[in-house]
Amino acid sequence: MVEEEPRVAKLMNAKVNIVQMDLNVRDCAKGMAKSKAGYAVVVSQGNAMGIVTERDFVQKVIADGLNPSKVLIRDIMSTPLVTITPTATMTEAAKLMSEYKIRRLVVIDEEGDLAGIVAATDLARSLAEKQEFSDATLNAIARLENPTSGPYQ
């Protein structure tokens, strides 16, 4: 019997960190820190329009010496948004991430609504679980070691 490959719906996080396009970077960063998320999906009138990450803050704001209180999310968000459906396979998600050189995919359901987000760490976690957490490299990528301890906490 062939084991069915996991679908994005089983891997994704349905709780998505969202922000409005007109929010400034400083307030967005404060919200992301509070929710312990490294990203925010940018929405306008209920539709997912883009994504912003900690990396965007560093490369597009801090490195250029811009004032985070004066830069709007709409000006630094990544767009067009790369999306996937909940019924797609883990391999399909991995191929999109690889093709676009991204670590997160926004999951949009059949009605066009925001359903969740799937990250490269989610894919690694699924593979690590399949291997009964025996692969230290996958465990590290999936961030499965004790996340509340260590030198950087």
MARVOGU-446515 format. One line per 8 residues: number of its first residue (from 0); their letters; for each residue x, y, z of C-alpha. Coordinates in nm, 4 decimals, m for minus. Example, Ala and Ser with C-alpha at 12.3 -4.5 7.8 and 13.67 -1.06 7.14 Angstrom:
2
0) as) 1.2300:m0.4500:0.7800  1.3670:m0.1060:0.7140 $
***
This chain:
153
0) mveeeprv) 0.0000:0.0000:0.0000  0.1389:0.3376:m0.1041  0.1248:0.6047:0.1629  m0.0523:0.9190:0.0435  0.1553:1.2323:0.0477  0.0450:1.4944:0.3037  m0.1762:1.7731:0.1731  m0.1129:2.1384:0.2481 $
8) aklmnakv) m0.4330:2.1478:0.4584  m0.2696:1.9094:0.7095  0.0580:2.1028:0.7205  m0.0579:2.4648:0.7171  m0.1223:2.6945:1.0076  m0.4810:2.8208:0.9845  m0.4033:3.1065:1.2230  m0.2560:3.3707:0.9938 $
16) nivqmdln) m0.0942:3.6939:1.1043  m0.2590:3.9642:0.8902  m0.2067:4.3394:0.8545  m0.3582:4.6198:0.6506  m0.1625:4.7791:0.3662  m0.1627:5.1244:0.5265  m0.0019:5.0129:0.8523  0.3498:5.1453:0.9098 $
24) vrdcakgm) 0.6456:4.9117:0.9451  0.7036:4.9918:1.3129  0.3487:4.9007:1.4148  0.3568:4.5916:1.1948  0.6830:4.4803:1.3563  0.5360:4.5335:1.7031  0.2363:4.3154:1.6106  0.4580:4.0465:1.4615 $
32) akskagya) 0.6759:4.0436:1.7735  0.3697:4.0169:1.9973  0.2347:3.7224:1.7979  0.5846:3.5707:1.7614  0.5460:3.5572:1.3835  0.8200:3.6322:1.1312  0.5704:3.7402:0.8663  0.2357:3.9096:0.8060 $
40) vvvsqgna) m0.0019:3.8586:0.5158  m0.1051:4.1978:0.3803  m0.4776:4.2348:0.3143  m0.6981:4.4967:0.1541  m1.0760:4.4785:0.1647  m1.0506:4.1209:0.2903  m0.8256:4.0026:0.0066  m0.4686:3.8829:0.0507 $
48) mgivterd) m0.2497:4.1180:m0.1534  0.1073:4.0484:m0.0439  0.3327:3.9330:0.2348  0.5896:4.1093:0.4490  0.8650:3.9407:0.6488  1.1340:4.0308:0.8974  1.3776:4.0098:0.6080  1.1807:4.2821:0.4255 $
56) fvqkviad) 1.2194:4.5061:0.7301  1.5949:4.4563:0.7361  1.6626:4.4780:0.3621  1.4089:4.7433:0.2620  1.3906:4.9668:0.5677  1.6707:4.9283:0.8229  1.9553:4.8781:0.5718  1.8445:5.1905:0.3852 $
64) glnpskvl) 1.8280:5.3966:0.7042  1.4547:5.4634:0.6669  1.2280:5.5516:0.9573  1.0027:5.2459:1.0240  0.7284:5.4770:1.1526  0.7132:5.6553:0.8171  0.7311:5.3578:0.5783  0.4041:5.1855:0.4924 $
72) irdimstp) 0.3712:4.8116:0.4528  0.2275:4.8610:0.1028  0.5650:5.0051:m0.0006  0.7758:4.7067:0.1070  0.5449:4.4053:0.0794  0.6309:4.1274:m0.1617  0.3846:4.0965:m0.4439  0.2413:3.9284:m0.6431 $
80) lvtitpta) 0.1532:3.6808:m0.3746  0.2546:3.3208:m0.4395  m0.0331:3.1020:m0.3262  m0.1328:2.7369:m0.3058  m0.4550:2.5486:m0.2392  m0.5224:2.3356:0.0694  m0.5554:2.0255:m0.1510  m0.2075:2.0617:m0.3032 $
88) tmteaakl) 0.0577:1.8130:m0.1969  0.3640:1.8782:0.0123  0.5786:1.8219:m0.2984  0.3826:2.0840:m0.4915  0.4376:2.3290:m0.2060  0.8098:2.2500:m0.1967  0.8404:2.3004:m0.5726  0.6758:2.6435:m0.5533 $
96) mseykirr) 0.8982:2.7474:m0.2627  1.2044:2.6349:m0.4532  1.0972:2.7956:m0.7818  1.0257:3.1346:m0.6223  1.3010:3.1112:m0.3578  1.0559:3.1726:m0.0736  0.9930:3.0069:0.2625  0.6190:3.0660:0.2988 $
104) lvvideeg) 0.3149:3.0098:0.0803  m0.0211:3.1700:0.1448  m0.3001:2.9122:0.1282  m0.6126:3.0245:m0.0563  m0.9230:2.8045:m0.0571  m1.1555:2.7256:m0.3474  m1.3640:3.0381:m0.2764  m1.0567:3.2587:m0.2937 $
112) dlagivaa) m1.0456:3.3160:0.0816  m0.7339:3.3148:0.2975  m0.7180:2.9684:0.4557  m0.3731:2.9585:0.6134  m0.0018:2.9684:0.5596  0.2464:2.6897:0.5056  0.6162:2.7385:0.5710  0.9281:2.5453:0.4824 $
120) tdlarsla) 0.9545:2.4555:0.8511  0.6119:2.2883:0.8249  0.7373:2.0732:0.5386  1.0504:1.9830:0.7346  0.8396:1.9008:1.0410  0.6273:1.6595:0.8373  0.9363:1.4882:0.6966  1.0977:1.4719:1.0414 $
128) ekqefsda) 0.7855:1.3124:1.1861  0.7761:1.0588:0.9015  1.1344:0.9659:0.9928  1.0359:0.9444:1.3612  1.2501:1.2497:1.4401  1.5684:1.0498:1.3798  1.7274:1.3047:1.1439  1.8940:1.5834:1.3413 $
136) tlnaiarl) 1.9194:1.8042:1.0320  1.5450:1.7868:0.9605  1.4712:1.8413:1.3283  1.6855:2.1544:1.3236  1.5227:2.2895:1.0064  1.1797:2.2126:1.1536  1.2885:2.3832:1.4749  1.1863:2.0811:1.6787 $
144) enptsgpy) 1.4460:2.1103:1.9480  1.3408:2.2818:2.2692  1.2541:2.6315:2.1386  1.2411:2.7856:2.4860  1.6044:2.7213:2.5715  1.9367:2.7962:2.4158  2.1822:3.0803:2.3863  1.9570:3.3129:2.1868 $
152) q) 1.6473:3.3176:2.4067 $
***
